[in-house]
Amino acid sequence: MPVLPVTHNQWQVLRAVKRSRKPPLGRELRLSPTRGTKDGTFLTNMVRLGLLTRVSGSDKDPFEATYSLTESGKHAAEYGECDFPSDMLISTPTAKPQGKN
């Protein structure tokens, strides 16, 4: 299985969730106020990658949802990498050669 290295920002978010006693709100996980974190898509991407799971809320307003770690998220919080979900792999369709009729 391929290994997914997490970015420094993702790692910081995972560590913040791990240190939290109760599932934190998404707005608490915006640790660095940059352009990449202003709309909350970084949280949606981390849920899609299987690092976080939503305890409450939806992807419509990621800053109002609460989050917890998955098993691969716990591993990534400790080691900075995790197994890449195989359903996320992009497969290119192979074209079969067309034979003459």
Residue pairs with C-beta under 8 A, 6 or more apart in sequence:
1 83
1 84
1 86
2 83
2 84
2 86
2 89
3 81
3 82
3 83
3 84
4 49
4 76
4 81
4 82
4 83
4 84
5 80
5 81
6 14
6 51
6 76
6 80
6 81
6 82
9 31
9 32
9 36
9 37
9 42
10 42
10 46
10 51
10 76
11 76
11 77
11 80
12 31
12 32
13 29
13 31
13 42
13 43
13 46
13 52
14 46
14 51
14 52
14 69
14 73
14 76
14 77
15 77
16 24
16 28
16 29
16 31
17 23
17 24
17 29
17 52
17 67
17 68
17 69
17 73
17 77
18 69
18 74
18 77
20 28
22 66
23 55
23 56
23 66
23 67
23 68
24 66
24 67
25 63
25 64
25 65
25 66
26 40
26 43
26 57
26 62
26 63
26 64
26 65
26 66
26 67
27 63
27 64
29 43
29 67
30 37
30 40
30 63
31 37
36 42
40 61
40 62
40 63
41 62
43 52
43 62
43 63
43 65
43 67
44 59
44 62
46 52
46 73
47 53
47 54
47 59
47 67
48 88
49 85
49 88
50 70
50 72
50 73
50 82
50 85
51 69
51 70
51 72
51 73
51 76
51 82
52 67
52 68
52 69
52 70
52 73
53 67
53 68
53 69
53 70
53 73
54 65
54 66
54 67
55 65
55 66
55 67
55 68
56 65
56 66
57 64
57 65
57 66
58 65
59 65
69 77
72 82
72 83
72 85
73 82
75 81
75 82
75 83
76 82
